[in-house]
């Protein structure tokens, strides 16, 4: 397990961003720290504000994942 700090709030998006969700559903809050774990398929997962698990990095080393770099950092 690792701890990750959210550096930019993450909101739920529908696939391909064709439909906007209103009101926006916050998944990860800026400044908050979330526990993350590496699963057997080789991705990093974290639990959001509603206790739902999401992939936060598709790379074994999160620092090498572009999306992760934009939204999280290791604590």
CHARMM internal coordinates of N, CA and C (Angstrom, degrees):
IC EDIT
DIST 1 N 1 CA 1.4431
DIST 1 CA 1 C 1.5253
ANGL 1 N 1 CA 1 C 109.16
DIST 1 C 2 N 1.3143
ANGL 1 CA 1 C 2 N 115.72
DIHE 1 N 1 CA 1 C 2 N 142.43
DIST 2 N 2 CA 1.4682
ANGL 1 C 2 N 2 CA 123.60
DIHE 1 CA 1 C 2 N 2 CA 176.36
DIST 2 CA 2 C 1.5236
ANGL 2 N 2 CA 2 C 107.61
DIHE 1 C 2 N 2 CA 2 C -128.92
DIST 2 C 3 N 1.3283
ANGL 2 CA 2 C 3 N 115.91
DIHE 2 N 2 CA 2 C 3 N 159.66
DIST 3 N 3 CA 1.4603
ANGL 2 C 3 N 3 CA 120.56
DIHE 2 CA 2 C 3 N 3 CA 174.13
DIST 3 CA 3 C 1.5194
ANGL 3 N 3 CA 3 C 108.98
DIHE 2 C 3 N 3 CA 3 C -106.47
DIST 3 C 4 N 1.3355
ANGL 3 CA 3 C 4 N 115.52
DIHE 3 N 3 CA 3 C 4 N 136.30
DIST 4 N 4 CA 1.4571
ANGL 3 C 4 N 4 CA 122.09
DIHE 3 CA 3 C 4 N 4 CA -178.83
DIST 4 CA 4 C 1.5211
ANGL 4 N 4 CA 4 C 109.56
DIHE 3 C 4 N 4 CA 4 C -126.91
DIST 4 C 5 N 1.3388
ANGL 4 CA 4 C 5 N 116.04
DIHE 4 N 4 CA 4 C 5 N 135.24
DIST 5 N 5 CA 1.4603
ANGL 4 C 5 N 5 CA 120.49
DIHE 4 CA 4 C 5 N 5 CA 176.30
DIST 5 CA 5 C 1.5246
ANGL 5 N 5 CA 5 C 108.83
DIHE 4 C 5 N 5 CA 5 C -100.68
DIST 5 C 6 N 1.3157
ANGL 5 CA 5 C 6 N 115.39
DIHE 5 N 5 CA 5 C 6 N 133.42
DIST 6 N 6 CA 1.4583
ANGL 5 C 6 N 6 CA 121.09
DIHE 5 CA 5 C 6 N 6 CA 178.38
DIST 6 CA 6 C 1.5286
ANGL 6 N 6 CA 6 C 108.74
DIHE 5 C 6 N 6 CA 6 C -77.78
DIST 6 C 7 N 1.3220
ANGL 6 CA 6 C 7 N 117.37
DIHE 6 N 6 CA 6 C 7 N 123.30
DIST 7 N 7 CA 1.4631
ANGL 6 C 7 N 7 CA 121.79
DIHE 6 CA 6 C 7 N 7 CA -178.30
DIST 7 CA 7 C 1.5267
ANGL 7 N 7 CA 7 C 112.14
DIHE 6 C 7 N 7 CA 7 C -100.74
DIST 7 C 8 N 1.3259
ANGL 7 CA 7 C 8 N 116.43
DIHE 7 N 7 CA 7 C 8 N -9.69
DIST 8 N 8 CA 1.4658
ANGL 7 C 8 N 8 CA 121.90
DIHE 7 CA 7 C 8 N 8 CA 178.05
DIST 8 CA 8 C 1.5241
ANGL 8 N 8 CA 8 C 106.78
DIHE 7 C 8 N 8 CA 8 C -154.00
DIST 8 C 9 N 1.3319
ANGL 8 CA 8 C 9 N 117.47
DIHE 8 N 8 CA 8 C 9 N 123.27
DIST 9 N 9 CA 1.4646
ANGL 8 C 9 N 9 CA 120.73
DIHE 8 CA 8 C 9 N 9 CA -178.15
DIST 9 CA 9 C 1.5247
ANGL 9 N 9 CA 9 C 110.85
DIHE 8 C 9 N 9 CA 9 C -52.26
DIST 9 C 10 N 1.3404
ANGL 9 CA 9 C 10 N 114.95
DIHE 9 N 9 CA 9 C 10 N 142.26
DIST 10 N 10 CA 1.4601
ANGL 9 C 10 N 10 CA 121.63
DIHE 9 CA 9 C 10 N 10 CA -179.09
DIST 10 CA 10 C 1.5265
ANGL 10 N 10 CA 10 C 108.11
DIHE 9 C 10 N 10 CA 10 C -116.05
DIST 10 C 11 N 1.3243
ANGL 10 CA 10 C 11 N 115.52
DIHE 10 N 10 CA 10 C 11 N 126.54
DIST 11 N 11 CA 1.4571
ANGL 10 C 11 N 11 CA 121.96
DIHE 10 CA 10 C 11 N 11 CA 179.00
DIST 11 CA 11 C 1.5205
ANGL 11 N 11 CA 11 C 110.04
DIHE 10 C 11 N 11 CA 11 C -112.54
DIST 11 C 12 N 1.3349
ANGL 11 CA 11 C 12 N 115.50
DIHE 11 N 11 CA 11 C 12 N 151.88
DIST 12 N 12 CA 1.4609
ANGL 11 C 12 N 12 CA 120.84
DIHE 11 CA 11 C 12 N 12 CA 179.37
DIST 12 CA 12 C 1.5227
ANGL 12 N 12 CA 12 C 109.91
DIHE 11 C 12 N 12 CA 12 C -68.83
DIST 12 C 13 N 1.3416
ANGL 12 CA 12 C 13 N 115.70
DIHE 12 N 12 CA 12 C 13 N 136.18
DIST 13 N 13 CA 1.4606
ANGL 12 C 13 N 13 CA 122.82
DIHE 12 CA 12 C 13 N 13 CA 176.10
DIST 13 CA 13 C 1.5154
ANGL 13 N 13 CA 13 C 108.71
DIHE 12 C 13 N 13 CA 13 C -125.21
DIST 13 C 14 N 1.3097
ANGL 13 CA 13 C 14 N 115.86
DIHE 13 N 13 CA 13 C 14 N 146.42
DIST 14 N 14 CA 1.4519
ANGL 13 C 14 N 14 CA 121.13
DIHE 13 CA 13 C 14 N 14 CA 173.82
DIST 14 CA 14 C 1.5253
ANGL 14 N 14 CA 14 C 107.18
DIHE 13 C 14 N 14 CA 14 C -81.60
DIST 14 C 15 N 1.3168
ANGL 14 CA 14 C 15 N 116.78
DIHE 14 N 14 CA 14 C 15 N 150.11
DIST 15 N 15 CA 1.4666
ANGL 14 C 15 N 15 CA 121.73
DIHE 14 CA 14 C 15 N 15 CA -178.58
DIST 15 CA 15 C 1.5242
ANGL 15 N 15 CA 15 C 111.40
DIHE 14 C 15 N 15 CA 15 C -47.85
DIST 15 C 16 N 1.3088
ANGL 15 CA 15 C 16 N 116.05
DIHE 15 N 15 CA 15 C 16 N 132.84
DIST 16 N 16 CA 1.4590
ANGL 15 C 16 N 16 CA 124.97
DIHE 15 CA 15 C 16 N 16 CA 178.61
DIST 16 CA 16 C 1.5353
ANGL 16 N 16 CA 16 C 112.60
DIHE 15 C 16 N 16 CA 16 C 68.07
DIST 16 C 17 N 1.3303
ANGL 16 CA 16 C 17 N 118.42
DIHE 16 N 16 CA 16 C 17 N 6.67
DIST 17 N 17 CA 1.4674
ANGL 16 C 17 N 17 CA 123.23
DIHE 16 CA 16 C 17 N 17 CA 178.48
DIST 17 CA 17 C 1.5287
ANGL 17 N 17 CA 17 C 112.95
DIHE 16 C 17 N 17 CA 17 C 52.86
DIST 17 C 18 N 1.3191
ANGL 17 CA 17 C 18 N 117.70
DIHE 17 N 17 CA 17 C 18 N 30.49
DIST 18 N 18 CA 1.4585
ANGL 17 C 18 N 18 CA 121.28
DIHE 17 CA 17 C 18 N 18 CA 179.66
DIST 18 CA 18 C 1.5279
ANGL 18 N 18 CA 18 C 110.18
DIHE 17 C 18 N 18 CA 18 C -75.00
DIST 18 C 19 N 1.3155
ANGL 18 CA 18 C 19 N 115.87
DIHE 18 N 18 CA 18 C 19 N -36.19
DIST 19 N 19 CA 1.4605
ANGL 18 C 19 N 19 CA 121.32
DIHE 18 CA 18 C 19 N 19 CA -178.46
DIST 19 CA 19 C 1.5222
ANGL 19 N 19 CA 19 C 108.28
DIHE 18 C 19 N 19 CA 19 C -115.99
DIST 19 C 20 N 1.3223
ANGL 19 CA 19 C 20 N 116.71
DIHE 19 N 19 CA 19 C 20 N 131.23
DIST 20 N 20 CA 1.4584
ANGL 19 C 20 N 20 CA 120.56
DIHE 19 CA 19 C 20 N 20 CA 175.69
DIST 20 CA 20 C 1.5229
ANGL 20 N 20 CA 20 C 109.11
DIHE 19 C 20 N 20 CA 20 C -91.04
DIST 20 C 21 N 1.3102
ANGL 20 CA 20 C 21 N 116.25
DIHE 20 N 20 CA 20 C 21 N 140.10
DIST 21 N 21 CA 1.4556
ANGL 20 C 21 N 21 CA 121.58
DIHE 20 CA 20 C 21 N 21 CA 177.72
DIST 21 CA 21 C 1.5178
ANGL 21 N 21 CA 21 C 107.79
DIHE 20 C 21 N 21 CA 21 C -89.99
DIST 21 C 22 N 1.3378
ANGL 21 CA 21 C 22 N 116.60
DIHE 21 N 21 CA 21 C 22 N 127.71
DIST 22 N 22 CA 1.4598
ANGL 21 C 22 N 22 CA 119.99
DIHE 21 CA 21 C 22 N 22 CA 179.38
DIST 22 CA 22 C 1.5135
ANGL 22 N 22 CA 22 C 108.69
DIHE 21 C 22 N 22 CA 22 C -129.34
DIST 22 C 23 N 1.2961
ANGL 22 CA 22 C 23 N 118.82
DIHE 22 N 22 CA 22 C 23 N 130.77
DIST 23 N 23 CA 1.4632
ANGL 22 C 23 N 23 CA 125.44
DIHE 22 CA 22 C 23 N 23 CA -6.71
DIST 23 CA 23 C 1.5302
ANGL 23 N 23 CA 23 C 110.21
DIHE 22 C 23 N 23 CA 23 C -70.37
DIST 23 C 24 N 1.3280
ANGL 23 CA 23 C 24 N 116.99
DIHE 23 N 23 CA 23 C 24 N 155.89
DIST 24 N 24 CA 1.4702
ANGL 23 C 24 N 24 CA 120.30
DIHE 23 CA 23 C 24 N 24 CA -179.06
DIST 24 CA 24 C 1.5311
ANGL 24 N 24 CA 24 C 111.17
DIHE 23 C 24 N 24 CA 24 C -57.18
DIST 24 C 25 N 1.3230
ANGL 24 CA 24 C 25 N 116.69
DIHE 24 N 24 CA 24 C 25 N 136.95
DIST 25 N 25 CA 1.4629
ANGL 24 C 25 N 25 CA 121.88
DIHE 24 CA 24 C 25 N 25 CA -179.76
DIST 25 CA 25 C 1.5233
ANGL 25 N 25 CA 25 C 109.11
DIHE 24 C 25 N 25 CA 25 C -97.68
DIST 25 C 26 N 1.3308
ANGL 25 CA 25 C 26 N 115.88
DIHE 25 N 25 CA 25 C 26 N 115.00
DIST 26 N 26 CA 1.4594
ANGL 25 C 26 N 26 CA 121.88
DIHE 25 CA 25 C 26 N 26 CA -179.41
DIST 26 CA 26 C 1.5214
ANGL 26 N 26 CA 26 C 110.01
DIHE 25 C 26 N 26 CA 26 C -75.79
DIST 26 C 27 N 1.3278
ANGL 26 CA 26 C 27 N 116.50
DIHE 26 N 26 CA 26 C 27 N 126.85
DIST 27 N 27 CA 1.4627
ANGL 26 C 27 N 27 CA 121.17
DIHE 26 CA 26 C 27 N 27 CA 176.47
DIST 27 CA 27 C 1.5236
ANGL 27 N 27 CA 27 C 110.81
DIHE 26 C 27 N 27 CA 27 C -98.69
DIST 27 C 28 N 1.3400
ANGL 27 CA 27 C 28 N 116.73
DIHE 27 N 27 CA 27 C 28 N -51.61
DIST 28 N 28 CA 1.4592
ANGL 27 C 28 N 28 CA 121.96
DIHE 27 CA 27 C 28 N 28 CA -179.32
DIST 28 CA 28 C 1.5266
ANGL 28 N 28 CA 28 C 108.38
DIHE 27 C 28 N 28 CA 28 C -129.01
DIST 28 C 29 N 1.3394
ANGL 28 CA 28 C 29 N 116.63
DIHE 28 N 28 CA 28 C 29 N 128.82
DIST 29 N 29 CA 1.4613
ANGL 28 C 29 N 29 CA 122.90
DIHE 28 CA 28 C 29 N 29 CA -174.29
DIST 29 CA 29 C 1.5276
ANGL 29 N 29 CA 29 C 111.48
DIHE 28 C 29 N 29 CA 29 C -93.37
DIST 29 C 30 N 1.3373
ANGL 29 CA 29 C 30 N 116.10
DIHE 29 N 29 CA 29 C 30 N 132.71
DIST 30 N 30 CA 1.4681
ANGL 29 C 30 N 30 CA 122.85
DIHE 29 CA 29 C 30 N 30 CA 178.46
DIST 30 CA 30 C 1.5307
ANGL 30 N 30 CA 30 C 110.58
DIHE 29 C 30 N 30 CA 30 C -52.29
DIST 30 C 31 N 1.3369
ANGL 30 CA 30 C 31 N 116.18
DIHE 30 N 30 CA 30 C 31 N 131.62
DIST 31 N 31 CA 1.4535
ANGL 30 C 31 N 31 CA 122.37
DIHE 30 CA 30 C 31 N 31 CA 177.19
DIST 31 CA 31 C 1.5172
ANGL 31 N 31 CA 31 C 114.83
DIHE 30 C 31 N 31 CA 31 C 88.95
DIST 31 C 32 N 1.3209
ANGL 31 CA 31 C 32 N 118.37
DIHE 31 N 31 CA 31 C 32 N -18.04
DIST 32 N 32 CA 1.4606
ANGL 31 C 32 N 32 CA 121.61
DIHE 31 CA 31 C 32 N 32 CA -178.95
DIST 32 CA 32 C 1.5301
ANGL 32 N 32 CA 32 C 109.68
DIHE 31 C 32 N 32 CA 32 C -79.00
DIST 32 C 33 N 1.3203
ANGL 32 CA 32 C 33 N 114.81
DIHE 32 N 32 CA 32 C 33 N 154.81
DIST 33 N 33 CA 1.4672
ANGL 32 C 33 N 33 CA 121.49
DIHE 32 CA 32 C 33 N 33 CA 178.91
DIST 33 CA 33 C 1.5230
ANGL 33 N 33 CA 33 C 108.36
DIHE 32 C 33 N 33 CA 33 C -108.80
DIST 33 C 34 N 1.3284
ANGL 33 CA 33 C 34 N 115.22
DIHE 33 N 33 CA 33 C 34 N 133.53
DIST 34 N 34 CA 1.4621
ANGL 33 C 34 N 34 CA 121.61
DIHE 33 CA 33 C 34 N 34 CA -177.56
DIST 34 CA 34 C 1.5254
ANGL 34 N 34 CA 34 C 109.93
DIHE 33 C 34 N 34 CA 34 C -124.89
DIST 34 C 35 N 1.3433
ANGL 34 CA 34 C 35 N 117.16
DIHE 34 N 34 CA 34 C 35 N 138.19
DIST 35 N 35 CA 1.4595
ANGL 34 C 35 N 35 CA 119.13
DIHE 34 CA 34 C 35 N 35 CA 173.27
DIST 35 CA 35 C 1.5268
ANGL 35 N 35 CA 35 C 109.14
DIHE 34 C 35 N 35 CA 35 C -75.79
DIST 35 C 36 N 1.3165
ANGL 35 CA 35 C 36 N 115.59
DIHE 35 N 35 CA 35 C 36 N 137.60
DIST 36 N 36 CA 1.4529
ANGL 35 C 36 N 36 CA 120.45
DIHE 35 CA 35 C 36 N 36 CA 178.14
DIST 36 CA 36 C 1.5154
ANGL 36 N 36 CA 36 C 109.81
DIHE 35 C 36 N 36 CA 36 C -124.80
DIST 36 C 37 N 1.3112
ANGL 36 CA 36 C 37 N 116.10
DIHE 36 N 36 CA 36 C 37 N 154.77
DIST 37 N 37 CA 1.4628
ANGL 36 C 37 N 37 CA 119.69
DIHE 36 CA 36 C 37 N 37 CA 179.10
DIST 37 CA 37 C 1.5210
ANGL 37 N 37 CA 37 C 109.77
DIHE 36 C 37 N 37 CA 37 C -138.24
DIST 37 C 38 N 1.3097
ANGL 37 CA 37 C 38 N 114.35
DIHE 37 N 37 CA 37 C 38 N 150.08
DIST 38 N 38 CA 1.4650
ANGL 37 C 38 N 38 CA 123.47
DIHE 37 CA 37 C 38 N 38 CA 179.53
DIST 38 CA 38 C 1.5183
ANGL 38 N 38 CA 38 C 107.19
DIHE 37 C 38 N 38 CA 38 C -92.35
DIST 38 C 39 N 1.3285
ANGL 38 CA 38 C 39 N 118.02
DIHE 38 N 38 CA 38 C 39 N 121.43
DIST 39 N 39 CA 1.4599
ANGL 38 C 39 N 39 CA 118.89
DIHE 38 CA 38 C 39 N 39 CA -177.97
DIST 39 CA 39 C 1.5306
ANGL 39 N 39 CA 39 C 111.77
DIHE 38 C 39 N 39 CA 39 C -97.00
DIST 39 C 40 N 1.3191
ANGL 39 CA 39 C 40 N 115.33
DIHE 39 N 39 CA 39 C 40 N 174.88
DIST 40 N 40 CA 1.4639
ANGL 39 C 40 N 40 CA 120.96
DIHE 39 CA 39 C 40 N 40 CA -174.19
DIST 40 CA 40 C 1.5259
ANGL 40 N 40 CA 40 C 113.67
DIHE 39 C 40 N 40 CA 40 C -67.45
DIST 40 C 41 N 1.3238
ANGL 40 CA 40 C 41 N 118.23
DIHE 40 N 40 CA 40 C 41 N -16.99
DIST 41 N 41 CA 1.4715
ANGL 40 C 41 N 41 CA 119.85
DIHE 40 CA 40 C 41 N 41 CA 178.20
DIST 41 CA 41 C 1.5273
ANGL 41 N 41 CA 41 C 112.29
DIHE 40 C 41 N 41 CA 41 C -88.23
DIST 41 C 42 N 1.3412
ANGL 41 CA 41 C 42 N 117.47
DIHE 41 N 41 CA 41 C 42 N 0.70
DIST 42 N 42 CA 1.4608
ANGL 41 C 42 N 42 CA 121.31
DIHE 41 CA 41 C 42 N 42 CA 174.04
DIST 42 CA 42 C 1.5117
ANGL 42 N 42 CA 42 C 115.81
DIHE 41 C 42 N 42 CA 42 C 90.05
DIST 42 C 43 N 1.3330
ANGL 42 CA 42 C 43 N 117.38
DIHE 42 N 42 CA 42 C 43 N 21.96
DIST 43 N 43 CA 1.4662
ANGL 42 C 43 N 43 CA 120.90
DIHE 42 CA 42 C 43 N 43 CA 178.19
DIST 43 CA 43 C 1.5296
ANGL 43 N 43 CA 43 C 109.94
DIHE 42 C 43 N 43 CA 43 C -121.35
DIST 43 C 44 N 1.3329
ANGL 43 CA 43 C 44 N 115.50
DIHE 43 N 43 CA 43 C 44 N 157.02
DIST 44 N 44 CA 1.4594
ANGL 43 C 44 N 44 CA 121.21
DIHE 43 CA 43 C 44 N 44 CA 175.66
DIST 44 CA 44 C 1.5211
ANGL 44 N 44 CA 44 C 108.97
DIHE 43 C 44 N 44 CA 44 C -93.88
DIST 44 C 45 N 1.3309
ANGL 44 CA 44 C 45 N 116.05
DIHE 44 N 44 CA 44 C 45 N 134.18
DIST 45 N 45 CA 1.4574
ANGL 44 C 45 N 45 CA 122.71
DIHE 44 CA 44 C 45 N 45 CA -178.12
DIST 45 CA 45 C 1.5265
ANGL 45 N 45 CA 45 C 109.10
DIHE 44 C 45 N 45 CA 45 C -122.36
DIST 45 C 46 N 1.3352
ANGL 45 CA 45 C 46 N 116.01
DIHE 45 N 45 CA 45 C 46 N 152.12
DIST 46 N 46 CA 1.4625
ANGL 45 C 46 N 46 CA 121.78
DIHE 45 CA 45 C 46 N 46 CA 174.60
DIST 46 CA 46 C 1.5212
ANGL 46 N 46 CA 46 C 108.07
DIHE 45 C 46 N 46 CA 46 C -145.61
DIST 46 C 47 N 1.3183
ANGL 46 CA 46 C 47 N 115.42
DIHE 46 N 46 CA 46 C 47 N 155.56
DIST 47 N 47 CA 1.4561
ANGL 46 C 47 N 47 CA 122.05
DIHE 46 CA 46 C 47 N 47 CA 179.62
DIST 47 CA 47 C 1.5168
ANGL 47 N 47 CA 47 C 109.66
DIHE 46 C 47 N 47 CA 47 C -95.69
DIST 47 C 48 N 1.3330
ANGL 47 CA 47 C 48 N 116.80
DIHE 47 N 47 CA 47 C 48 N 129.93
DIST 48 N 48 CA 1.4621
ANGL 47 C 48 N 48 CA 121.37
DIHE 47 CA 47 C 48 N 48 CA -177.01
DIST 48 CA 48 C 1.5324
ANGL 48 N 48 CA 48 C 111.86
DIHE 47 C 48 N 48 CA 48 C -81.34
DIST 48 C 49 N 1.3300
ANGL 48 CA 48 C 49 N 116.86
DIHE 48 N 48 CA 48 C 49 N -170.54
DIST 49 N 49 CA 1.4632
ANGL 48 C 49 N 49 CA 123.68
DIHE 48 CA 48 C 49 N 49 CA -178.34
DIST 49 CA 49 C 1.5263
ANGL 49 N 49 CA 49 C 112.84
DIHE 48 C 49 N 49 CA 49 C -62.24
DIST 49 C 50 N 1.3305
ANGL 49 CA 49 C 50 N 117.91
DIHE 49 N 49 CA 49 C 50 N -22.42
DIST 50 N 50 CA 1.4633
ANGL 49 C 50 N 50 CA 122.74
DIHE 49 CA 49 C 50 N 50 CA -178.27
DIST 50 CA 50 C 1.5345
ANGL 50 N 50 CA 50 C 111.53
DIHE 49 C 50 N 50 CA 50 C -103.05
DIST 50 C 51 N 1.3299
ANGL 50 CA 50 C 51 N 117.50
DIHE 50 N 50 CA 50 C 51 N 12.33
DIST 51 N 51 CA 1.4665
ANGL 50 C 51 N 51 CA 123.78
DIHE 50 CA 50 C 51 N 51 CA -177.84
DIST 51 CA 51 C 1.5289
ANGL 51 N 51 CA 51 C 113.44
DIHE 50 C 51 N 51 CA 51 C 65.00
DIST 51 C 52 N 1.3269
ANGL 51 CA 51 C 52 N 116.40
DIHE 51 N 51 CA 51 C 52 N 30.82
DIST 52 N 52 CA 1.4613
ANGL 51 C 52 N 52 CA 122.15
DIHE 51 CA 51 C 52 N 52 CA 175.03
DIST 52 CA 52 C 1.5280
ANGL 52 N 52 CA 52 C 107.29
DIHE 51 C 52 N 52 CA 52 C -102.43
DIST 52 C 53 N 1.3329
ANGL 52 CA 52 C 53 N 116.40
DIHE 52 N 52 CA 52 C 53 N 136.01
DIST 53 N 53 CA 1.4615
ANGL 52 C 53 N 53 CA 121.26
DIHE 52 CA 52 C 53 N 53 CA -177.04
DIST 53 CA 53 C 1.5289
ANGL 53 N 53 CA 53 C 110.35
DIHE 52 C 53 N 53 CA 53 C -84.55
DIST 53 C 54 N 1.3567
ANGL 53 CA 53 C 54 N 115.66
DIHE 53 N 53 CA 53 C 54 N 134.95
DIST 54 N 54 CA 1.4631
ANGL 53 C 54 N 54 CA 122.52
DIHE 53 CA 53 C 54 N 54 CA 178.81
DIST 54 CA 54 C 1.5232
ANGL 54 N 54 CA 54 C 109.98
DIHE 53 C 54 N 54 CA 54 C -133.63
DIST 54 C 55 N 1.3236
ANGL 54 CA 54 C 55 N 116.01
DIHE 54 N 54 CA 54 C 55 N 150.81
DIST 55 N 55 CA 1.4623
ANGL 54 C 55 N 55 CA 121.45
DIHE 54 CA 54 C 55 N 55 CA 172.40
DIST 55 CA 55 C 1.5198
ANGL 55 N 55 CA 55 C 107.50
DIHE 54 C 55 N 55 CA 55 C -74.88
DIST 55 C 56 N 1.3454
ANGL 55 CA 55 C 56 N 117.13
DIHE 55 N 55 CA 55 C 56 N 128.49
DIST 56 N 56 CA 1.4660
ANGL 55 C 56 N 56 CA 120.18
DIHE 55 CA 55 C 56 N 56 CA 176.35
DIST 56 CA 56 C 1.5293
ANGL 56 N 56 CA 56 C 111.59
DIHE 55 C 56 N 56 CA 56 C -112.02
DIST 56 C 57 N 1.3245
ANGL 56 CA 56 C 57 N 117.24
DIHE 56 N 56 CA 56 C 57 N -12.66
DIST 57 N 57 CA 1.4635
ANGL 56 C 57 N 57 CA 120.97
DIHE 56 CA 56 C 57 N 57 CA 174.88
DIST 57 CA 57 C 1.5221
ANGL 57 N 57 CA 57 C 108.86
DIHE 56 C 57 N 57 CA 57 C -155.00
DIST 57 C 58 N 1.3196
ANGL 57 CA 57 C 58 N 115.67
DIHE 57 N 57 CA 57 C 58 N 131.11
DIST 58 N 58 CA 1.4625
ANGL 57 C 58 N 58 CA 120.37
DIHE 57 CA 57 C 58 N 58 CA 177.71
DIST 58 CA 58 C 1.5210
ANGL 58 N 58 CA 58 C 111.74
DIHE 57 C 58 N 58 CA 58 C -95.74
DIST 58 C 59 N 1.3125
ANGL 58 CA 58 C 59 N 117.18
DIHE 58 N 58 CA 58 C 59 N 9.26
DIST 59 N 59 CA 1.4622
ANGL 58 C 59 N 59 CA 122.52
DIHE 58 CA 58 C 59 N 59 CA -179.12
DIST 59 CA 59 C 1.5287
ANGL 59 N 59 CA 59 C 108.09
DIHE 58 C 59 N 59 CA 59 C -116.30
DIST 59 C 60 N 1.3341
ANGL 59 CA 59 C 60 N 118.25
DIHE 59 N 59 CA 59 C 60 N 140.56
DIST 60 N 60 CA 1.4687
ANGL 59 C 60 N 60 CA 120.25
DIHE 59 CA 59 C 60 N 60 CA 178.57
DIST 60 CA 60 C 1.5277
ANGL 60 N 60 CA 60 C 113.16
DIHE 59 C 60 N 60 CA 60 C -56.69
DIST 60 C 61 N 1.3294
ANGL 60 CA 60 C 61 N 116.72
DIHE 60 N 60 CA 60 C 61 N -29.58
DIST 61 N 61 CA 1.4608
ANGL 60 C 61 N 61 CA 121.31
DIHE 60 CA 60 C 61 N 61 CA 175.52
DIST 61 CA 61 C 1.5349
ANGL 61 N 61 CA 61 C 107.19
DIHE 60 C 61 N 61 CA 61 C -108.16
DIST 61 C 62 N 1.3353
ANGL 61 CA 61 C 62 N 118.34
DIHE 61 N 61 CA 61 C 62 N 102.03
DIST 62 N 62 CA 1.4679
ANGL 61 C 62 N 62 CA 120.85
DIHE 61 CA 61 C 62 N 62 CA -174.11
DIST 62 CA 62 C 1.5224
ANGL 62 N 62 CA 62 C 114.43
DIHE 61 C 62 N 62 CA 62 C -53.52
DIST 62 C 63 N 1.3250
ANGL 62 CA 62 C 63 N 117.28
DIHE 62 N 62 CA 62 C 63 N -32.31
DIST 63 N 63 CA 1.4646
ANGL 62 C 63 N 63 CA 120.37
DIHE 62 CA 62 C 63 N 63 CA -178.64
DIST 63 CA 63 C 1.5292
ANGL 63 N 63 CA 63 C 112.29
DIHE 62 C 63 N 63 CA 63 C -63.14
DIST 63 C 64 N 1.3309
ANGL 63 CA 63 C 64 N 117.49
DIHE 63 N 63 CA 63 C 64 N -16.73
DIST 64 N 64 CA 1.4603
ANGL 63 C 64 N 64 CA 121.38
DIHE 63 CA 63 C 64 N 64 CA 179.69
DIST 64 CA 64 C 1.5337
ANGL 64 N 64 CA 64 C 112.35
DIHE 63 C 64 N 64 CA 64 C -96.33
DIST 64 C 65 N 1.3194
ANGL 64 CA 64 C 65 N 117.04
DIHE 64 N 64 CA 64 C 65 N 2.85
DIST 65 N 65 CA 1.4607
ANGL 64 C 65 N 65 CA 121.96
DIHE 64 CA 64 C 65 N 65 CA 178.69
DIST 65 CA 65 C 1.5301
ANGL 65 N 65 CA 65 C 109.03
DIHE 64 C 65 N 65 CA 65 C -97.92
DIST 65 C 66 N 1.3328
ANGL 65 CA 65 C 66 N 116.31
DIHE 65 N 65 CA 65 C 66 N 120.72
DIST 66 N 66 CA 1.4665
ANGL 65 C 66 N 66 CA 121.66
DIHE 65 CA 65 C 66 N 66 CA -175.10
DIST 66 CA 66 C 1.5329
ANGL 66 N 66 CA 66 C 111.96
DIHE 65 C 66 N 66 CA 66 C -59.70
DIST 66 C 67 N 1.3279
ANGL 66 CA 66 C 67 N 118.46
DIHE 66 N 66 CA 66 C 67 N -46.68
DIST 67 N 67 CA 1.4673
ANGL 66 C 67 N 67 CA 121.12
DIHE 66 CA 66 C 67 N 67 CA -179.02
DIST 67 CA 67 C 1.5288
ANGL 67 N 67 CA 67 C 110.24
DIHE 66 C 67 N 67 CA 67 C -62.63
DIST 67 C 68 N 1.3302
ANGL 67 CA 67 C 68 N 116.80
DIHE 67 N 67 CA 67 C 68 N -43.46
DIST 68 N 68 CA 1.4614
ANGL 67 C 68 N 68 CA 120.94
DIHE 67 CA 67 C 68 N 68 CA 178.82
DIST 68 CA 68 C 1.5240
ANGL 68 N 68 CA 68 C 110.43
DIHE 67 C 68 N 68 CA 68 C -58.27
DIST 68 C 69 N 1.3250
ANGL 68 CA 68 C 69 N 117.39
DIHE 68 N 68 CA 68 C 69 N -45.72
DIST 69 N 69 CA 1.4692
ANGL 68 C 69 N 69 CA 121.58
DIHE 68 CA 68 C 69 N 69 CA -178.93
DIST 69 CA 69 C 1.5208
ANGL 69 N 69 CA 69 C 111.83
DIHE 68 C 69 N 69 CA 69 C -59.22
DIST 69 C 70 N 1.3184
ANGL 69 CA 69 C 70 N 118.02
DIHE 69 N 69 CA 69 C 70 N -32.85
DIST 70 N 70 CA 1.4601
ANGL 69 C 70 N 70 CA 121.72
DIHE 69 CA 69 C 70 N 70 CA -179.41
DIST 70 CA 70 C 1.5241
ANGL 70 N 70 CA 70 C 112.95
DIHE 69 C 70 N 70 CA 70 C -75.80
DIST 70 C 71 N 1.3434
ANGL 70 CA 70 C 71 N 117.87
DIHE 70 N 70 CA 70 C 71 N -23.15
DIST 71 N 71 CA 1.4558
ANGL 70 C 71 N 71 CA 120.35
DIHE 70 CA 70 C 71 N 71 CA -171.49
DIST 71 CA 71 C 1.5267
ANGL 71 N 71 CA 71 C 116.16
DIHE 70 C 71 N 71 CA 71 C -122.03
DIST 71 C 72 N 1.3232
ANGL 71 CA 71 C 72 N 118.29
DIHE 71 N 71 CA 71 C 72 N -17.71
DIST 72 N 72 CA 1.4639
ANGL 71 C 72 N 72 CA 121.02
DIHE 71 CA 71 C 72 N 72 CA -175.51
DIST 72 CA 72 C 1.5239
ANGL 72 N 72 CA 72 C 111.51
DIHE 71 C 72 N 72 CA 72 C -141.55
DIST 72 C 73 N 1.3244
ANGL 72 CA 72 C 73 N 114.31
DIHE 72 N 72 CA 72 C 73 N 165.23
DIST 73 N 73 CA 1.4624
ANGL 72 C 73 N 73 CA 121.21
DIHE 72 CA 72 C 73 N 73 CA 168.26
DIST 73 CA 73 C 1.5211
ANGL 73 N 73 CA 73 C 107.36
DIHE 72 C 73 N 73 CA 73 C -147.07
DIST 73 C 74 N 1.3390
ANGL 73 CA 73 C 74 N 115.59
DIHE 73 N 73 CA 73 C 74 N 151.65
DIST 74 N 74 CA 1.4675
ANGL 73 C 74 N 74 CA 120.27
DIHE 73 CA 73 C 74 N 74 CA 176.41
DIST 74 CA 74 C 1.5183
ANGL 74 N 74 CA 74 C 109.10
DIHE 73 C 74 N 74 CA 74 C -70.65
DIST 74 C 75 N 1.3315
ANGL 74 CA 74 C 75 N 115.64
DIHE 74 N 74 CA 74 C 75 N 143.78
DIST 75 N 75 CA 1.4685
ANGL 74 C 75 N 75 CA 120.65
DIHE 74 CA 74 C 75 N 75 CA 178.60
DIST 75 CA 75 C 1.5117
ANGL 75 N 75 CA 75 C 108.58
DIHE 74 C 75 N 75 CA 75 C -97.57
END
COOR INIT
IC SEED 1 N 1 CA 1 C
IC BUILD
